[in-house]
Amino acid sequence: LEFRRVLFRSFDCPGDLDGDGAVSNADVSLLLMNFGLAMPGDPNDIDGDGAVNNADLSLMLLNFGDCG
């Protein structure tokens, strides 16, 4: 039996909304298009607090660049 560890991208690279392995201007654009809006489970809600707001933008900017 072989076990493999599977990680979700959102935990590997908080802020990588488009799944390309980096937090870039494209991710910032996605977040800003949804700024102030959120629904439960919204992938733009990086910190999981139920809102797309300044806290999510701050987390995104902390991780800006290549996540590899």
N, CA, C and O of each residue as an XYZ file, in Angstrom:
272
protein
N       0.822     -1.173      0.000
C       0.000      0.000      0.000
C       0.868      1.239      0.000
O       1.867      1.326      0.713
N       0.468      2.179     -0.804
C       1.214      3.437     -0.852
C       0.271      4.571     -0.467
O      -0.825      4.693     -1.014
N       0.701      5.381      0.462
C      -0.088      6.529      0.885
C       0.583      7.790      0.371
O       1.803      7.939      0.436
N      -0.226      8.674     -0.129
C       0.297      9.953     -0.600
C      -0.393     11.084      0.138
O      -1.592     11.038      0.416
N       0.379     12.073      0.439
C      -0.171     13.247      1.096
C      -0.711     14.187      0.024
O      -0.009     14.533     -0.926
N      -1.948     14.589      0.188
C      -2.578     15.495     -0.766
C      -2.867     16.804     -0.049
O      -3.509     16.819      1.001
N      -2.395     17.893     -0.617
C      -2.638     19.213     -0.050
C      -3.481     20.028     -1.011
O      -3.332     19.909     -2.227
N      -4.350     20.840     -0.485
C      -5.130     21.742     -1.311
C      -4.315     22.994     -1.573
O      -3.608     23.481     -0.691
N      -4.415     23.509     -2.776
C      -3.642     24.685     -3.173
C      -3.872     25.856     -2.225
O      -2.934     26.596     -1.930
N      -5.083     26.036     -1.750
C      -5.360     27.179     -0.891
C      -4.531     27.145      0.395
O      -4.252     28.193      0.977
N      -4.134     25.942      0.844
C      -3.293     25.851      2.030
C      -1.816     25.960      1.662
O      -1.012     26.452      2.454
N      -1.459     25.503      0.469
C      -0.074     25.588      0.011
C       0.315     27.022     -0.276
O       1.440     27.439      0.002
N      -0.613     27.772     -0.831
C      -0.300     29.113     -1.313
C      -1.500     30.032     -1.099
O      -2.231     30.320     -2.047
N      -1.710     30.495      0.129
C      -2.851     31.377      0.368
C      -2.808     32.599     -0.545
O      -1.818     33.330     -0.585
N      -3.885     32.801     -1.264
C      -3.965     33.935     -2.183
C      -3.834     33.547     -3.640
O      -4.099     34.366     -4.519
N      -3.432     32.318     -3.916
C      -3.327     31.850     -5.304
C      -4.720     31.440     -5.776
O      -5.056     30.256     -5.784
N      -5.515     32.413     -6.162
C      -6.909     32.161     -6.498
C      -7.083     31.501     -7.857
O      -8.075     30.808     -8.083
N      -6.131     31.707     -8.766
C      -6.279     31.105    -10.097
C      -5.546     29.774    -10.232
O      -5.596     29.145    -11.289
N      -4.861     29.337     -9.165
C      -4.250     28.010     -9.139
C      -3.032     27.828    -10.009
O      -2.736     26.704    -10.417
N      -2.312     28.902    -10.310
C      -1.130     28.777    -11.177
C       0.179     28.637    -10.412
O       1.247     28.644    -11.024
N       0.122     28.511     -9.087
C       1.326     28.316     -8.289
C       2.016     29.585     -7.856
O       3.122     29.542     -7.317
N       1.369     30.724     -8.087
C       1.943     32.007     -7.680
C       0.810     32.966     -7.338
O      -0.297     32.864     -7.866
N       1.110     33.887     -6.454
C       0.180     34.977     -6.170
C       0.640     36.147     -7.023
O       1.732     36.681     -6.830
N      -0.202     36.537     -7.967
C       0.190     37.552     -8.944
C      -0.907     38.606     -9.087
O      -1.912     38.593     -8.376
N      -0.678     39.515    -10.027
C      -1.670     40.558    -10.303
C      -3.014     39.960    -10.696
O      -4.058     40.528    -10.375
N      -3.004     38.825    -11.384
C      -4.261     38.164    -11.768
C      -5.060     37.771    -10.528
O      -6.283     37.911    -10.512
N      -4.386     37.284     -9.498
C      -5.065     36.910     -8.255
C      -5.613     38.142     -7.546
O      -6.723     38.115     -7.014
N      -4.839     39.215     -7.541
C      -5.306     40.458     -6.917
C      -6.562     40.940     -7.630
O      -7.511     41.379     -6.981
N      -6.577     40.862     -8.954
C      -7.755     41.271     -9.725
C      -8.971     40.434     -9.357
O     -10.066     40.970     -9.189
N      -8.787     39.121     -9.231
C      -9.897     38.247     -8.836
C     -10.436     38.628     -7.460
O     -11.648     38.671     -7.247
N      -9.535     38.899     -6.542
C      -9.967     39.272     -5.195
C     -10.713     40.597     -5.220
O     -11.763     40.733     -4.591
N     -10.176     41.575     -5.943
C     -10.804     42.895     -5.962
C     -12.168     42.885     -6.645
O     -13.038     43.680     -6.290
N     -12.370     41.994     -7.624
C     -13.680     41.878     -8.271
C     -14.733     41.394     -7.287
O     -15.922     41.655     -7.471
N     -14.309     40.698     -6.252
C     -15.232     40.154     -5.255
C     -15.135     40.861     -3.908
O     -15.735     40.421     -2.927
N     -14.388     41.944     -3.861
C     -14.164     42.664     -2.607
C     -15.495     43.158     -2.041
O     -16.294     43.771     -2.748
N     -15.716     42.885     -0.773
C     -16.941     43.293     -0.107
C     -18.081     42.292     -0.276
O     -19.145     42.449      0.322
N     -17.855     41.272     -1.083
C     -18.865     40.248     -1.319
C     -18.338     38.914     -0.835
O     -17.142     38.647     -0.944
N     -19.182     38.098     -0.316
C     -18.771     36.748      0.060
C     -19.990     35.912      0.333
O     -21.026     36.392      0.792
N     -19.832     34.663      0.037
C     -20.841     33.665      0.364
C     -20.103     32.559      1.098
O     -18.888     32.434      0.944
N     -20.794     31.758      1.885
C     -20.092     30.666      2.568
C     -19.301     29.820      1.579
O     -19.829     29.391      0.552
N     -18.046     29.586      1.891
C     -17.178     28.792      1.041
C     -16.580     29.546     -0.129
O     -15.957     28.929     -0.993
N     -16.744     30.848     -0.189
C     -16.200     31.654     -1.282
C     -14.684     31.486     -1.335
O     -14.015     31.753     -0.336
N     -14.115     31.051     -2.470
C     -12.668     30.858     -2.555
C     -11.874     32.151     -2.464
O     -10.667     32.120     -2.225
N     -12.533     33.283     -2.649
C     -11.858     34.571     -2.515
C     -11.725     35.001     -1.062
O     -11.000     35.948     -0.758
N     -12.411     34.319     -0.171
C     -12.333     34.594      1.268
C     -11.162     33.795      1.828
O     -11.351     32.713      2.384
N      -9.972     34.322      1.681
C      -8.738     33.602      1.984
C      -8.650     33.206      3.454
O      -8.200     32.104      3.768
N      -9.069     34.082      4.354
C      -8.949     33.771      5.777
C     -10.179     33.064      6.349
O     -10.191     32.710      7.528
N     -11.206     32.856      5.534
C     -12.366     32.092      5.964
C     -13.272     32.766      6.971
O     -14.014     32.089      7.683
N     -13.227     34.101      7.047
C     -14.052     34.796      8.030
C     -15.436     35.170      7.511
O     -16.207     35.814      8.223
N     -15.761     34.778      6.286
C     -17.080     35.050      5.736
C     -17.199     36.338      4.949
O     -18.295     36.710      4.529
N     -16.080     37.027      4.743
C     -16.098     38.269      3.972
C     -14.811     38.386      3.162
O     -13.743     37.954      3.595
N     -14.935     38.971      1.993
C     -13.752     39.290      1.185
C     -13.429     40.743      1.507
O     -14.140     41.656      1.088
N     -12.348     40.946      2.255
C     -12.068     42.274      2.791
C     -10.561     42.529      2.888
O      -9.752     41.802      2.313
N     -10.212     43.575      3.627
C      -8.802     43.971      3.771
C      -7.934     42.863      4.357
O      -6.757     42.760      4.011
N      -8.481     42.046      5.222
C      -7.703     40.947      5.812
C      -7.272     39.964      4.729
O      -6.140     39.480      4.745
N      -8.169     39.665      3.786
C      -7.824     38.760      2.686
C      -6.771     39.379      1.776
O      -5.837     38.705      1.342
N      -6.928     40.657      1.493
C      -5.940     41.354      0.663
C      -4.578     41.365      1.342
O      -3.560     41.181      0.675
N      -4.538     41.574      2.640
C      -3.269     41.561      3.377
C      -2.591     40.200      3.302
O      -1.385     40.120      3.068
N      -3.358     39.128      3.498
C      -2.793     37.776      3.391
C      -2.259     37.518      1.990
O      -1.199     36.916      1.814
N      -3.005     37.980      1.005
C      -2.575     37.794     -0.376
C      -1.246     38.504     -0.627
O      -0.328     37.931     -1.213
N      -1.152     39.735     -0.185
C       0.072     40.505     -0.427
C       1.271     39.936      0.321
O       2.402     40.044     -0.152
N       1.037     39.332      1.485
C       2.131     38.671      2.220
C       2.709     37.501      1.442
O       3.884     37.163      1.588
N       1.873     36.885      0.615
C       2.292     35.711     -0.156
C       2.565     36.032     -1.610
O       2.737     35.117     -2.416
N       2.608     37.310     -1.970
C       2.777     37.711     -3.370
C       4.071     37.156     -3.931
O       5.131     37.270     -3.314
N       3.975     36.565     -5.085
C       5.137     35.975     -5.759
C       4.959     34.486     -5.937
O       3.865     33.950     -5.761
N       6.046     33.824     -6.289
C       6.023     32.381     -6.546
C       5.887     31.613     -5.243
O       6.582     31.903     -4.269
N       4.996     30.638     -5.224
C       4.765     29.843     -4.016
C       5.617     28.571     -3.982
O       5.579     27.831     -2.999
N       6.356     28.319     -5.008
C       7.149     27.089     -5.090
C       8.307     27.120     -4.212
O       9.074     26.157     -4.168
